[in-house]
Each structure stands twice: as structure tokens, then as C-alpha cells.
Amino acid sequence: MILRKYMSLLGIGSARIDLVLPKETYKPGEQIKGYFLIQGGTVDQRITSIECDLVLENSRTEKSQTIDKSTIFLSKMILADELNKVPFLYRLPDDIPFLDKEESYRFKTKLTFDKGTESIDQDWIKITRDKAI
């Protein structure tokens, strides 16, 4: 048991997060409803926050720009092998920059624990030029 605990501090067997979205393509101003799926690891761990950033990536220049950030602060114990869902609700900005061929958007999600490493997830999305109705 002690070995598993120390391994989770290094990120081996620690809890993981996955942002689950209903689709891949969205319009400016559209509301996105999904959820964070948290899968417990090999030992119990205390979650302190979930951070989710909307990031604009440019593959040509290899630069990224954070468009928006959201953070959920919590103090929740996730048990070993437990599955947990946390609601995700986000409205895309009406004036979100449109892309050229080398650019793309992604949600970068980070699950932070009181001890140990972080769990990171990335979800690529497409944004069309048509406004949401």
C-alpha cells in the first residue's frame, strides 16, 4: 500500500481526468454542456481544483495563447477506482478569433491534487464562422 501511495505521488496510478464533450464543432457564442469524468487511481487522493483553459494553438509558429480560463476550486476525496462526474458548462465568446490553416482550438484541462502530480487532458474543438442562434 505504501508503494502505491508513493507511486501516485509521482503520477503512476494517480487519478485521471477527461473532459467529455457532446460534439466537436461549435459556433461563436454557443453554450457547451459536457462533464469532467474523474477516474480514481490506485489510492485515494484529495482533489483541490479543476482548471480548464480555452487555448488557441498555431502549429506553424508553435505558439499558444490562452483565450479564456475557468477554475473550479474544491476539496474532494476521490477514492481508488471511483468514477465521478463534474458538470462542465461554458459559453464560447461571441467575438472568438477565427482561424487560419495553421491554427486550432483546444480545451486544456488540469486536475490538481493536494499531494502528487497533476492529471492533464486536451480536447480539440472546431469553431465555424456561423453564429449560434
N, C-alpha and C positions, 0 to 999 in steps of 0.2 A: 504494500500500500504506500509506503514512504517513497519507493522508487517511482511509482506512478505520479505521485504528487510533485516530485522534483522534475520529472519529465514534462508535466503540464506547464510548469513554470518556464520551461524552455520552448514551449509551443507544441510539444509532441503529445498528442492525445488531449489537447485542450478543447474547449467548446468552440463551435464554428457558427458563423452567421451567413445567411443567404437572403438577399433581397429578392422577393418573388413578385414579379410584375405581371399584370394580366395580358399585356401585349408589348410589342417592340417599337411601334410607330405612334407618335403623338403630334399634336398641333400646338402652336403657341397659345398660352392661356388655359390649356386643358388641365383638368384635375386628374391626378394619377392616384388610384387606390390600389394598394398592394399590402404586403406584410413582410416583416423580417421573420425568417424561420431560424430559430436558435436551436442547435443540436448540442446537447451536453456532451462533454468529453468522457474521459476515463475516471475523473474525480469531480467532486462538487467544486464549483467556483462561484465567486461573487462578481456579478456584473455591475460596473459603475456607470457606463454610458454607451449609447449607440450614436455614432456620428455618421451623417450621410451628406456627402457633397455632390453637387452637380458640377461636373468638370468638362471643359472644352479642351480637346486634345488636337494638336497639329502634328501629323506624322512626318511632314517634311522638315519642320524646324525642331521637332521633338520637345516642344514646349507645351505646358498645360496651364490652364487658367481656371481657377475656381469661380464659377458663376454665382453659386448660392450655397449656403451651409445650413444644416439643421442638426440639432443635438437633442437627444433625449437623455436626461440625467435620471438614473435610477439606482437603487441599491437592491438587487435581487439575486438570490441564490439560484443557480441553475444546477440541478442535480446531475450526476453522472448518467449519461444516456437519455436524459429527459428531452422531449421536444416541446418547444414553446413558440407561440406566435405573438408578435407585437405589431399592431396596426401601423401602416405607413400611408400617409396622406400628404400629397404635395401638388401644388399648382404651379405649372410652368409659367415663367414670366411672359407677359404679352409681347414684350419687346426683346425676346431672346434673339441673340445674333444668329443670322443664317450662315450656313457653312459653305466653304468651297470644297474642292475634291479631296484635299488633304486633311480636312477637319472632321471630327466626330464628337459626340457627347457620350458621357457615361456617368452613372452614379457610383461613387466610391464609398463603400460602407465599412465602418470600422467598429468592432465590438471591443470594448476595453474592460479589463478585469482589475480588481484591486491588487492582485498579485499575478505575475506572469506576463506573457506576451499578449499581443492583440491578434484578433482574427479580422482579416480583410477580405472583402468581396467586391467585385466590379461587375456592373451590368451596363452594357452598351445599349443606347436607345437612338432612334432616328426621329428627327423633327421635320415635319413637312411645312411647306410655305403657307398652306391654307390655314386660316384662323379657325379656332374652335367655335362652335355655335352654341 
